[in-house]
Amino acid sequence: MSFVVGLLIAAFIYLLLQQLTAAQAERNDYLKAEITKLDTQIKDIATLRAEIEALRARQRAVENLQSDRNTPVHLLNELAQFTPEGVFLQSVRQTNKVVVIAGVAASNERVSEMLRNLSRAEWVEAPDLVEIKAAPVNPRDPRRLYDFSIKVGIKSANPEAAAGAASGAGATPPKKS
């Protein structure tokens, strides 16, 4: 009788352990399925973040284009305002944020006056005289002219500068000498 009771207790413990093992296996399978779902969601989130970053990059590019679209207008406006009498511009070439201005002046002083004027300009920075040389002499004309080349940088359009330019649009240009 004790052998049968021992066998029943052993069978009961064996069945209990089997049931606990099966329940744990079910929990493990459930967790694996949930982990798989979460992995796919993480991948989706990663692709969404990449798409969001790409959209932000496009937005920044569009904003930069929008802010830079009026820059040539401002540049030419300032060139017209700050070019003194006796200076004639022949070409204006832009490469990225650098503009090379070539022209003819009645004297060296006019070129230096233009450089001083451009140093006060709102949309250009770091005016630099590249070269100045005497223009070929016309035997019928007693005046001497000077060919010059000036390099300036274009300031980036920022909201404060754009607002200042919009409000300063009606301002009077500086007097020419």
Contacts in CASP RR format, 6 or more apart in sequence:
PFRMAT RR
TARGET T0000
AUTHOR 0000-0000-0000
METHOD contacts of the structure
MODEL  1
MSFVVGLLIAAFIYLLLQQLTAAQAERNDYLKAEITKLDTQIKDIATLRA
EIEALRARQRAVENLQSDRNTPVHLLNELAQFTPEGVFLQSVRQTNKVVV
IAGVAASNERVSEMLRNLSRAEWVEAPDLVEIKAAPVNPRDPRRLYDFSI
KVGIKSANPEAAAGAASGAGATPPKKS
67 156 0 8 1.000
67 157 0 8 1.000
67 158 0 8 1.000
67 162 0 8 1.000
68 156 0 8 1.000
68 157 0 8 1.000
70 157 0 8 1.000
70 162 0 8 1.000
70 165 0 8 1.000
71 123 0 8 1.000
71 154 0 8 1.000
71 157 0 8 1.000
72 94 0 8 1.000
74 122 0 8 1.000
74 123 0 8 1.000
74 157 0 8 1.000
74 165 0 8 1.000
75 92 0 8 1.000
75 94 0 8 1.000
75 99 0 8 1.000
75 123 0 8 1.000
75 124 0 8 1.000
75 154 0 8 1.000
76 92 0 8 1.000
78 118 0 8 1.000
78 121 0 8 1.000
78 122 0 8 1.000
78 123 0 8 1.000
78 124 0 8 1.000
79 89 0 8 1.000
79 92 0 8 1.000
79 101 0 8 1.000
80 173 0 8 1.000
81 117 0 8 1.000
81 121 0 8 1.000
81 173 0 8 1.000
81 174 0 8 1.000
82 114 0 8 1.000
82 117 0 8 1.000
82 118 0 8 1.000
82 120 0 8 1.000
82 121 0 8 1.000
82 174 0 8 1.000
83 89 0 8 1.000
83 114 0 8 1.000
83 117 0 8 1.000
83 176 0 8 1.000
84 110 0 8 1.000
84 113 0 8 1.000
84 114 0 8 1.000
84 117 0 8 1.000
84 176 0 8 1.000
84 177 0 8 1.000
85 110 0 8 1.000
85 176 0 8 1.000
85 177 0 8 1.000
86 105 0 8 1.000
86 106 0 8 1.000
86 107 0 8 1.000
86 110 0 8 1.000
87 103 0 8 1.000
87 104 0 8 1.000
87 105 0 8 1.000
87 106 0 8 1.000
87 110 0 8 1.000
87 111 0 8 1.000
87 113 0 8 1.000
87 114 0 8 1.000
88 103 0 8 1.000
88 104 0 8 1.000
88 105 0 8 1.000
89 101 0 8 1.000
89 102 0 8 1.000
89 103 0 8 1.000
90 102 0 8 1.000
90 103 0 8 1.000
90 104 0 8 1.000
91 100 0 8 1.000
91 101 0 8 1.000
91 102 0 8 1.000
91 103 0 8 1.000
92 99 0 8 1.000
92 100 0 8 1.000
92 101 0 8 1.000
92 102 0 8 1.000
93 99 0 8 1.000
93 100 0 8 1.000
93 102 0 8 1.000
94 100 0 8 1.000
94 154 0 8 1.000
97 153 0 8 1.000
97 154 0 8 1.000
97 156 0 8 1.000
98 151 0 8 1.000
98 152 0 8 1.000
98 153 0 8 1.000
98 154 0 8 1.000
99 124 0 8 1.000
99 151 0 8 1.000
99 152 0 8 1.000
99 153 0 8 1.000
99 154 0 8 1.000
100 130 0 8 1.000
100 149 0 8 1.000
100 150 0 8 1.000
100 151 0 8 1.000
101 149 0 8 1.000
101 150 0 8 1.000
101 151 0 8 1.000
101 152 0 8 1.000
102 147 0 8 1.000
102 148 0 8 1.000
102 149 0 8 1.000
102 150 0 8 1.000
103 147 0 8 1.000
103 148 0 8 1.000
103 149 0 8 1.000
104 135 0 8 1.000
104 145 0 8 1.000
104 146 0 8 1.000
104 147 0 8 1.000
104 148 0 8 1.000
105 111 0 8 1.000
105 114 0 8 1.000
105 132 0 8 1.000
105 145 0 8 1.000
105 146 0 8 1.000
105 148 0 8 1.000
106 143 0 8 1.000
106 145 0 8 1.000
106 146 0 8 1.000
107 146 0 8 1.000
108 132 0 8 1.000
108 146 0 8 1.000
111 129 0 8 1.000
111 132 0 8 1.000
111 146 0 8 1.000
111 148 0 8 1.000
111 150 0 8 1.000
113 177 0 8 1.000
114 150 0 8 1.000
115 127 0 8 1.000
115 129 0 8 1.000
115 150 0 8 1.000
117 174 0 8 1.000
118 124 0 8 1.000
118 127 0 8 1.000
118 150 0 8 1.000
118 152 0 8 1.000
119 127 0 8 1.000
120 174 0 8 1.000
121 127 0 8 1.000
122 155 0 8 1.000
122 161 0 8 1.000
122 164 0 8 1.000
122 165 0 8 1.000
123 154 0 8 1.000
123 155 0 8 1.000
123 161 0 8 1.000
123 165 0 8 1.000
124 152 0 8 1.000
124 153 0 8 1.000
124 154 0 8 1.000
124 155 0 8 1.000
125 152 0 8 1.000
125 153 0 8 1.000
125 154 0 8 1.000
125 155 0 8 1.000
126 152 0 8 1.000
126 153 0 8 1.000
127 150 0 8 1.000
127 151 0 8 1.000
127 152 0 8 1.000
127 153 0 8 1.000
128 150 0 8 1.000
128 151 0 8 1.000
128 152 0 8 1.000
129 148 0 8 1.000
129 149 0 8 1.000
129 150 0 8 1.000
130 148 0 8 1.000
130 149 0 8 1.000
130 150 0 8 1.000
130 151 0 8 1.000
131 147 0 8 1.000
131 148 0 8 1.000
131 149 0 8 1.000
132 146 0 8 1.000
132 147 0 8 1.000
132 148 0 8 1.000
132 149 0 8 1.000
133 146 0 8 1.000
133 147 0 8 1.000
133 148 0 8 1.000
134 144 0 8 1.000
134 145 0 8 1.000
134 146 0 8 1.000
134 147 0 8 1.000
135 144 0 8 1.000
135 145 0 8 1.000
135 146 0 8 1.000
135 147 0 8 1.000
137 144 0 8 1.000
155 161 0 8 1.000
END
